[in-house]
């Protein structure tokens, strides 16, 4: 629990907005984050109730539909999407699996432009196993922080590693 709290805290303190997007129950996710001491680093939890309220049914790509809704609402053109189930990602070209930090451009644009360079961008990070994975692990967290540190440069104070043992508990 210390590692996930440190990871979310690092992202939050570095100026990143963190959303939890899950098919699970929002109150259970909120309680788990509270126990881990990490709830204060999460801006919003989108769970099964959020999908229902938004009229999104569990067919192909419900998470992408939800991301599209709040990407427009937040007017965010760049998001990192981490998931442990590859079925939640857009289809990869040529039927291949996505690799960490693959870029996916899609329809929403700030100015209504149809030019690909103006489209919203998802940076994809497949974590854990391929389907019904085991979640985000310490190696994934370190990999993401290293990527962000290299990508944003000195604009953010991001440690390259959380240096917390995997099995560390509170």
C-alpha positions in Angstrom: 0.0 0.0 0.0 2.9 2.4 0.6 4.1 2.0 -2.9 0.7 2.9 -4.5 0.3 5.8 -2.1 3.8 7.1 -2.9 3.2 6.7 -6.7 -0.1 8.6 -6.6 1.4 11.2 -4.3 4.4 11.7 -6.7 2.0 12.2 -9.7 -0.2 14.6 -7.8 2.7 16.7 -6.4 4.1 16.8 -9.9 1.0 18.5 -11.2 -0.7 15.5 -12.9 -4.4 14.9 -12.5 -5.2 11.3 -11.5 -8.5 9.6 -12.3 -9.4 6.0 -11.4 -11.5 4.3 -14.1 -12.9 0.9 -13.1 -15.8 -1.4 -13.6 -15.9 -1.8 -9.9 -18.0 -0.1 -7.3 -17.0 3.6 -6.6 -17.5 3.4 -2.8 -15.4 0.2 -2.5 -12.6 1.9 -4.6 -12.9 5.0 -2.5 -12.7 3.0 0.7 -9.6 1.1 -0.5 -7.8 4.3 -1.5 -8.7 5.8 1.9 -7.2 2.7 3.7 -4.1 3.1 1.6 -3.9 6.8 2.4 -4.1 7.7 -1.3 -7.6 9.0 -1.7 -6.4 12.6 -1.5 -4.3 12.2 -4.6 -7.1 11.0 -6.8 -9.3 13.7 -8.5 -12.2 11.5 -9.4 -13.3 7.9 -9.4 -15.3 6.6 -12.3 -16.9 3.2 -11.5 -19.9 1.2 -12.5 -22.4 3.9 -11.3 -20.6 6.5 -13.5 -21.0 4.3 -16.6 -24.7 3.9 -15.9 -25.2 7.6 -15.3 -23.4 8.4 -18.6 -25.6 5.8 -20.5 -22.6 3.7 -21.4 -23.3 0.0 -21.7 -20.7 -2.8 -21.3 -20.1 -3.5 -24.9 -17.0 -2.8 -26.9 -14.7 -0.2 -25.4 -16.8 1.2 -22.5 -13.7 2.6 -20.8 -12.7 4.4 -24.0 -16.2 5.9 -24.2 -15.9 7.1 -20.6 -12.4 8.5 -21.2 -13.8 10.4 -24.2 -16.5 11.9 -22.1 -14.2 13.2 -19.4 -11.5 14.2 -21.8 -13.9 16.5 -23.5 -15.2 17.8 -20.1 -11.7 18.5 -18.8 -10.6 19.8 -22.2 -7.5 17.6 -21.8 -5.8 16.7 -25.1 -3.2 14.4 -23.5 -3.8 11.5 -21.2 -1.9 8.5 -20.0 -4.2 5.4 -19.9 -2.9 2.6 -17.7 -4.9 -0.7 -17.6 -4.2 -4.3 -16.8 -6.7 -5.7 -19.3 -5.7 -5.3 -23.0 -9.4 -5.5 -24.1 -9.9 -2.0 -22.7 -7.5 -0.5 -25.2 -8.3 0.6 -28.7 -7.4 -2.0 -31.3 -3.8 -2.0 -32.3 -2.8 -1.8 -35.9 -2.2 -5.1 -37.5 -3.8 -7.0 -34.7 -0.7 -6.7 -32.5 -0.7 -5.9 -28.8 0.1 -2.4 -27.6 3.5 -1.8 -26.1 4.0 0.6 -23.2 3.6 4.2 -24.2 2.1 3.5 -27.6 0.3 6.6 -28.8 -3.3 6.6 -29.9 -4.9 9.7 -31.5 -8.6 10.0 -31.6 -11.6 12.1 -32.6 -12.0 14.9 -30.1 -10.2 18.2 -30.8 -10.3 21.4 -29.0 -11.0 23.5 -32.0 -13.1 21.0 -34.0 -10.2 20.4 -36.4 -10.1 17.1 -38.2 -6.3 17.3 -38.6 -4.7 14.3 -36.9 -2.1 16.5 -35.2 -4.9 18.4 -33.4 -6.7 15.2 -32.1 -6.7 14.2 -28.5 -3.9 11.8 -27.6 -4.0 8.7 -25.3 -0.6 7.3 -24.3 -1.3 3.7 -23.5 0.4 1.6 -20.8 -0.6 -2.1 -20.7 0.2 -3.2 -17.1 0.2 -6.6 -15.6 -1.2 -9.6 -17.4 -3.0 -9.5 -20.8 -6.6 -10.1 -19.6 -8.1 -9.6 -16.2 -4.6 -8.7 -15.0 -3.2 -8.4 -11.5 -3.1 -4.7 -11.5 -0.3 -2.2 -11.5 3.0 -3.4 -9.9 6.0 -1.6 -8.6 8.0 -2.1 -11.8 5.2 -0.6 -13.8 5.0 2.4 -11.4 8.8 3.0 -11.7 8.6 2.6 -15.5 5.8 5.2 -15.7 7.6 7.7 -13.5 10.8 7.3 -15.5 8.8 7.9 -18.7 7.1 11.0 -17.3 10.4 12.3 -15.9 12.1 12.0 -19.3 9.0 13.4 -21.2 8.3 16.5 -19.1 11.9 17.3 -18.3 12.6 19.7 -15.5 9.1 21.2 -15.5 8.1 18.6 -12.9 10.0 17.2 -9.9 9.5 13.5 -10.5 11.7 10.9 -8.8 12.8 8.2 -11.1 12.0 5.4 -8.6 9.8 5.2 -5.5 12.4 3.0 -3.8 9.7 1.2 -1.7 9.8 -2.6 -1.6 7.0 -4.4 -3.4 5.6 -6.2 -0.4 5.9 -3.2 2.0 2.7 -2.7 4.0 1.7 0.0 6.4 
